[in-house]
């Protein structure tokens, strides 16, 4: 029951733990491998625009049902 428990002290927060930076890798071999198996990893601007429009339409349909 949230109303019965004290609010957490969010002013203190938590400190970030020290960690090494992630290793950077060359993406070119990965892209070449994707093209070999028939996956085009670089969709065109038109494909991205169509996908964005489809997602907007889906979101609008979901909003209309609520």
C-alpha positions as CSV (number, residue, x, y, z in Angstrom):
1,X,0.0,0.0,0.0
2,X,1.8,3.1,-1.2
3,X,-0.3,5.4,0.9
4,X,0.8,3.7,4.1
5,X,4.5,3.6,3.5
6,X,6.9,6.5,3.8
7,X,8.1,8.2,0.6
8,X,11.7,7.2,-0.4
9,X,14.4,9.7,0.1
10,X,15.2,10.5,-3.6
11,X,17.5,13.4,-2.8
12,X,20.4,11.1,-1.9
13,X,20.2,9.0,-5.0
14,X,22.9,6.4,-5.8
15,X,26.4,7.1,-7.1
16,X,27.4,5.6,-10.4
17,X,29.6,2.5,-10.1
18,X,33.0,2.8,-11.7
19,X,33.2,0.7,-14.8
20,X,35.5,0.4,-17.9
21,X,34.3,2.0,-21.1
22,X,32.7,-0.5,-23.5
23,X,35.0,-1.9,-26.2
24,X,34.5,-0.2,-29.6
25,X,34.4,-2.6,-32.6
26,X,34.4,-2.0,-36.3
27,X,30.9,-2.3,-37.7
28,X,31.9,-3.0,-41.3
29,X,32.3,-6.8,-40.9
30,X,28.9,-7.0,-39.3
31,X,27.3,-5.0,-42.1
32,X,29.0,-7.2,-44.7
33,X,27.8,-10.3,-43.0
34,X,24.2,-9.0,-42.9
35,X,24.3,-8.2,-46.6
36,X,25.6,-11.7,-47.4
37,X,22.6,-13.4,-45.8
38,X,20.2,-11.1,-47.6
39,X,19.5,-8.5,-44.9
40,X,20.0,-4.9,-45.9
41,X,21.1,-3.2,-42.8
42,X,20.7,0.3,-44.3
43,X,17.0,0.9,-44.9
44,X,16.2,3.8,-47.3
45,X,14.7,7.1,-46.2
46,X,11.4,6.1,-47.8
47,X,11.2,2.8,-45.9
48,X,11.8,4.6,-42.7
49,X,9.2,7.2,-43.5
50,X,6.7,4.5,-44.3
51,X,7.4,2.6,-41.1
52,X,7.1,5.8,-39.1
53,X,3.7,6.6,-40.7
54,X,2.5,3.1,-40.0
55,X,3.5,3.4,-36.4
56,X,1.8,6.7,-36.1
57,X,-1.4,5.3,-37.6
58,X,-1.2,2.3,-35.2
59,X,-0.8,4.7,-32.2
60,X,-3.8,6.7,-33.4
61,X,-5.9,3.6,-33.7
62,X,-4.9,2.5,-30.2
63,X,-5.8,6.0,-28.8
64,X,-9.2,5.8,-30.5
65,X,-10.0,2.5,-28.8
66,X,-9.4,3.9,-25.4
